[in-house]
Amino acid sequence: MIARNLLLLAAAIAVFWVAAQRLLTQDPPVAQPAAIGTVPEPIAPQREPAHNLLADISLHSVKELELLFDRVEQLLQRPLSEGEQPLVSLVLHGREVEFFALKNYDKYKNVVDRAAKLAALGAVDISICQTQMKNFGIASDEVPSFLRQVPFGPGEVKRLLDDGYVYM
């Protein structure tokens, strides 16, 4: 009877050990991008903020952009100091480019000011697509200075992914 119990105990320990090894050596799941024009469910705030997050922005409304800013604010626990990496890199390359044209500031003041605040806190690095700016008749000096202009938004998304960023 004792030998049987010891054998069962040894088998149970072996099963738990193998299961623990598999869990510890598994690759973490890869986040998939959300469909264009949708904002994924909010991420719960974490103890240590996640970095190298990418938001590939091609949204259709101010409300969708505001929901994204809500998610960034959930991740932000304090202003970041110089040298700290932003929590999220946002790439604007859809209709939302028009929201940031200085000529449209009065109409989109709330969303532009909110983006500026998040950029000032170090929470976001915001890139804007010059190709889309040209499509909307927006010159390079007609957007706020906190936006980093890139030649082609999808190319910037690819560069960030190649640099290890993951979709939020």
Contacts in CASP RR format, 6 or more apart in sequence:
PFRMAT RR
TARGET T0000
AUTHOR 0000-0000-0000
METHOD contacts of the structure
MODEL  1
MIARNLLLLAAAIAVFWVAAQRLLTQDPPVAQPAAIGTVPEPIAPQREPA
HNLLADISLHSVKELELLFDRVEQLLQRPLSEGEQPLVSLVLHGREVEFF
ALKNYDKYKNVVDRAAKLAALGAVDISICQTQMKNFGIASDEVPSFLRQV
PFGPGEVKRLLDDGYVYM
30 166 0 8 1.000
31 166 0 8 1.000
31 167 0 8 1.000
31 168 0 8 1.000
32 167 0 8 1.000
33 56 0 8 1.000
33 167 0 8 1.000
34 40 0 8 1.000
34 167 0 8 1.000
36 58 0 8 1.000
37 58 0 8 1.000
37 59 0 8 1.000
37 60 0 8 1.000
37 64 0 8 1.000
38 64 0 8 1.000
39 59 0 8 1.000
39 64 0 8 1.000
39 67 0 8 1.000
39 68 0 8 1.000
39 71 0 8 1.000
40 168 0 8 1.000
42 70 0 8 1.000
42 71 0 8 1.000
42 74 0 8 1.000
43 50 0 8 1.000
43 71 0 8 1.000
43 74 0 8 1.000
43 75 0 8 1.000
43 168 0 8 1.000
44 74 0 8 1.000
45 74 0 8 1.000
45 75 0 8 1.000
45 77 0 8 1.000
46 75 0 8 1.000
49 75 0 8 1.000
49 76 0 8 1.000
49 77 0 8 1.000
49 87 0 8 1.000
50 75 0 8 1.000
50 87 0 8 1.000
50 168 0 8 1.000
51 85 0 8 1.000
51 86 0 8 1.000
51 87 0 8 1.000
52 85 0 8 1.000
52 89 0 8 1.000
52 163 0 8 1.000
52 164 0 8 1.000
52 165 0 8 1.000
52 166 0 8 1.000
53 75 0 8 1.000
53 87 0 8 1.000
53 88 0 8 1.000
53 89 0 8 1.000
53 165 0 8 1.000
53 166 0 8 1.000
53 167 0 8 1.000
53 168 0 8 1.000
54 88 0 8 1.000
54 89 0 8 1.000
54 91 0 8 1.000
54 157 0 8 1.000
54 160 0 8 1.000
54 161 0 8 1.000
54 165 0 8 1.000
54 166 0 8 1.000
54 167 0 8 1.000
54 168 0 8 1.000
55 68 0 8 1.000
55 88 0 8 1.000
55 89 0 8 1.000
55 90 0 8 1.000
55 91 0 8 1.000
55 167 0 8 1.000
55 168 0 8 1.000
56 91 0 8 1.000
56 93 0 8 1.000
56 157 0 8 1.000
56 167 0 8 1.000
57 65 0 8 1.000
57 68 0 8 1.000
57 90 0 8 1.000
57 91 0 8 1.000
57 92 0 8 1.000
57 93 0 8 1.000
57 94 0 8 1.000
57 96 0 8 1.000
58 93 0 8 1.000
58 94 0 8 1.000
58 95 0 8 1.000
58 96 0 8 1.000
59 65 0 8 1.000
59 68 0 8 1.000
59 94 0 8 1.000
59 95 0 8 1.000
59 96 0 8 1.000
60 95 0 8 1.000
62 99 0 8 1.000
62 108 0 8 1.000
62 110 0 8 1.000
62 111 0 8 1.000
65 96 0 8 1.000
65 99 0 8 1.000
65 111 0 8 1.000
66 110 0 8 1.000
66 111 0 8 1.000
66 114 0 8 1.000
68 90 0 8 1.000
69 111 0 8 1.000
69 114 0 8 1.000
69 115 0 8 1.000
69 118 0 8 1.000
71 168 0 8 1.000
72 87 0 8 1.000
72 88 0 8 1.000
72 118 0 8 1.000
72 123 0 8 1.000
72 124 0 8 1.000
73 118 0 8 1.000
73 123 0 8 1.000
75 87 0 8 1.000
75 88 0 8 1.000
75 123 0 8 1.000
76 87 0 8 1.000
76 118 0 8 1.000
76 121 0 8 1.000
76 123 0 8 1.000
79 121 0 8 1.000
79 122 0 8 1.000
80 86 0 8 1.000
80 87 0 8 1.000
80 121 0 8 1.000
80 122 0 8 1.000
80 123 0 8 1.000
84 122 0 8 1.000
86 122 0 8 1.000
86 123 0 8 1.000
86 124 0 8 1.000
86 125 0 8 1.000
87 122 0 8 1.000
87 123 0 8 1.000
87 124 0 8 1.000
88 123 0 8 1.000
88 124 0 8 1.000
88 125 0 8 1.000
88 168 0 8 1.000
89 124 0 8 1.000
89 125 0 8 1.000
89 126 0 8 1.000
89 127 0 8 1.000
89 160 0 8 1.000
89 165 0 8 1.000
90 124 0 8 1.000
90 125 0 8 1.000
90 126 0 8 1.000
90 127 0 8 1.000
91 127 0 8 1.000
91 129 0 8 1.000
91 150 0 8 1.000
91 153 0 8 1.000
91 156 0 8 1.000
91 157 0 8 1.000
91 160 0 8 1.000
92 100 0 8 1.000
92 126 0 8 1.000
92 127 0 8 1.000
92 128 0 8 1.000
92 129 0 8 1.000
92 132 0 8 1.000
92 147 0 8 1.000
92 153 0 8 1.000
93 128 0 8 1.000
93 129 0 8 1.000
93 131 0 8 1.000
93 132 0 8 1.000
93 152 0 8 1.000
93 153 0 8 1.000
93 154 0 8 1.000
93 156 0 8 1.000
93 157 0 8 1.000
94 129 0 8 1.000
94 132 0 8 1.000
97 128 0 8 1.000
97 129 0 8 1.000
97 132 0 8 1.000
97 133 0 8 1.000
97 135 0 8 1.000
97 136 0 8 1.000
97 138 0 8 1.000
98 104 0 8 1.000
98 136 0 8 1.000
98 138 0 8 1.000
99 108 0 8 1.000
99 111 0 8 1.000
99 112 0 8 1.000
100 108 0 8 1.000
100 112 0 8 1.000
100 115 0 8 1.000
100 128 0 8 1.000
100 143 0 8 1.000
100 144 0 8 1.000
100 147 0 8 1.000
101 133 0 8 1.000
101 136 0 8 1.000
101 138 0 8 1.000
101 142 0 8 1.000
101 143 0 8 1.000
102 142 0 8 1.000
102 143 0 8 1.000
102 144 0 8 1.000
103 142 0 8 1.000
105 112 0 8 1.000
112 144 0 8 1.000
115 124 0 8 1.000
115 126 0 8 1.000
115 146 0 8 1.000
116 144 0 8 1.000
116 146 0 8 1.000
118 124 0 8 1.000
119 125 0 8 1.000
119 126 0 8 1.000
119 146 0 8 1.000
120 146 0 8 1.000
125 148 0 8 1.000
126 146 0 8 1.000
126 147 0 8 1.000
126 148 0 8 1.000
127 147 0 8 1.000
127 148 0 8 1.000
127 149 0 8 1.000
127 150 0 8 1.000
127 153 0 8 1.000
127 156 0 8 1.000
128 143 0 8 1.000
128 147 0 8 1.000
128 148 0 8 1.000
128 149 0 8 1.000
128 150 0 8 1.000
129 150 0 8 1.000
129 151 0 8 1.000
129 152 0 8 1.000
129 153 0 8 1.000
129 156 0 8 1.000
130 140 0 8 1.000
130 149 0 8 1.000
130 150 0 8 1.000
130 151 0 8 1.000
130 152 0 8 1.000
131 151 0 8 1.000
131 152 0 8 1.000
131 153 0 8 1.000
132 153 0 8 1.000
133 139 0 8 1.000
133 140 0 8 1.000
133 142 0 8 1.000
133 143 0 8 1.000
133 149 0 8 1.000
140 149 0 8 1.000
143 149 0 8 1.000
150 156 0 8 1.000
END
